Amino acid sequence: MSGTGRISPGVARAAGASGFIYKSWDPPKLVHAVRLASAGRLVTAPNSAPATTANLTARELDVLRQIALGARTPEAARVLHLSPHTVKQYTSSLYRKLDAQNRTDAVLRAQRLGVIY
């Protein structure tokens, strides 16, 4: 927990959280968030930036979602039926396309763009 009494995102995900919702969200947005979470998607507050996945391939999105769920390279490789080397290649491509420095940065940038929720 932080000094504000809030649980950090990493701790929440490790405990099984599917994301975060806000009290200010209207009912349709809350329903959408619940549906995303029930489908196994990560839920966070979308940024005002427009959603775009045009520059990421479907497989890159798969790898990005695994990263967002906290999967390391070997685990993501097993889940996606890829070699660890291939997952590393996709991860490098994600960093380049999202202008990210590391996994956390890639997830945060993708969330801000609305690529993942």
N, C-alpha and C positions, 0 to 999 in steps of 0.2 A: 504494500500500500504506500501511496505517496503521503505527504504531509497533509493533503486535503481530504484524506479519508477515501479517496478513489483508488480502485484497483488499476494497476498499469495494464496496458493492452497485452503485453507478453504474459503476465500472470493470468489474466483472464482467458487467453487462448489456451494456455497450458492446462487450465482447469476445465476446458471444454466449451468455452463461450464461442458462439457463432458470430459475434460482432457486437456492435454498440448501437443503441438507439437513444434518442433524445426526447425529453419531456415536451419540447416545443413542436415535435412532429405532429402533423394532422393525421386523422384516422386512416386515410388512404395510403399515406406513406408508411404508417405502422404496419398495415396489412401487407403491403409489398415487402417490407423488411422481414416479417414473419415467414412469408412464402419463400423468400430467398434463403433464409436460414434453414427452413425445413427441407429445401432442395440441396443443402450442403454448401451453399455459397456463403462467403464472408460478408457481413453487413457492417458498413461504416457510413458516416455522414458523407454524402457526395459533395464535392466542391461545386462552385458555380461554373467551373470550366465545362465546356461541352464534352460529352462522352465520345470517345473515339477509340476504335480498335483497328482502324484501317491500316496502321503501320505494324501491327503485331499479327503473326500467323496464329492459326488455331492451336498449334502445338506450343508456341511460345506462351499463349494464354493458359494452356494446361499447366505448363511448368510454373508460370507466375502464380497460379492459384495454389499449387503445391507449396511454393515458397511462402505465400501468405498464410498458409495453414501451419507453417513452421517445419515443414519437411526438409531434411537435409538431402544432399545429392543422392546417396544410396537409396533412401526411402522413396524419394520422388521417382527414381529410376524403376524401382519395383512396382510402384503404383501405376506408372504410365507405360510399363513394359518397354522401357528404353534402357540403353546402356548408361552407366554413370558418365561416360565420356560425352555422350549425346546430350544429356541433361546439362553438363557443364557448357557445351557449345550454345545451347539455347539460353542458358543463364547469361553468358557473355553477350549474346545478341540482345537480350532484354536490357542489360546495363547500357549498351550502346544506344539502343532506340529510345530508352527512357532517360538517358543522360544521368544514370544513377551510378553511385560509387560502390554500393554493396547491396545485399539482399533487402535490408530494412529500407534503404533509400528507394529501391526499385518498387517495393510494395507501397510505400507512402506516395510516391509520384504517380503510380498507377491508380491509387485511390483518389488522389486529387483530380486526375483526369477523368475519373468515372469509368476507367477500364475494368476495375474490380470494385465490388462494394463490400 
